[in-house]
Each structure stands twice: as C-alpha cells, then as structure tokens.
Amino acid sequence: MQNLAALRRWHAQVAPFVLAPMLLTVATGMGYRLLRDWGGLSRDQAHLLMVLHEGEWLGTTGKTFYVALNGLGLLWMLVTGGAMVAGKWQRAAAARRPAEATATSRTGNDAPGGGG
C-alpha cells in the first residue's frame, strides 16, 4: 500500500512536465494528418505542424532530447497509471471477497450437506 501511495505521488509530480509536450505532439500530429487528408493542405503548407510535432524548433540536439523525453514520459505515465489501476482492482477484489464469504455463510451453503 505504501508503494502504491509513493507511485501515485511520483505519477502526480511528473504529470505536469509530460502534459504540455504530449498535448503539443498529439495536437500537431493529428492536425497535420487531418489537414493534409481532409483539409487539402500540401506538405509545404502543413510543414509548421511537423516542425512543432517533431521538436525541430529546438535544434538538432534539442529535437533528439524532446523525442526521447516525450517517449519516456509517455511510457512512465502508462506504466505508473497502469500500476495504480491494477492496485485499485486488487483492492476492490479483496474487498469483495469477505462480502462474498459472508453472503455464502448466511445462506448455509458452506456447511457440509447444508444449503440444499
């Protein structure tokens, strides 16, 4: 339980730093594709979106770091978020077990030869 609380804290602390680059990447990637396919824009007309999407505006070295950190940030949020969901499901399942056992014992189905 302590590990899950620490994981939740780290997830919450990293999220603000991952959010802006992820939103920029998603918005420009979708915008590029939709404007090219449905908006009729040429590659040159939509190039600014690709510059933003790929991090070219940060220069050669910055672009590499942007892409790497964006990917690592996404993986971090997926793994920690998934772990939190799995922990929640485990807690919910554990909370149901005693309730199911109590319901079974009230009907007498758990006694040898009983309940029937």
Residue pairs with C-beta under 8 A, 6 or more apart in sequence:
4 83
4 84
4 87
7 80
7 83
7 84
8 84
10 80
11 76
11 77
11 80
11 81
11 84
14 73
14 76
14 77
14 80
15 77
17 73
18 70
18 73
18 74
18 76
18 77
21 66
21 69
21 70
21 73
22 70
22 73
22 74
24 52
24 53
25 53
25 70
28 49
28 50
28 52
28 53
29 49
29 53
31 46
31 49
32 46
32 49
32 50
32 53
35 41
35 45
35 46
35 49
36 42
36 43
36 46
50 56
51 57
54 63
54 66
54 67
55 62
55 63
55 66
55 67
55 70
56 63
58 65
58 66
104 110
107 115
108 114
108 115
109 115
109 116
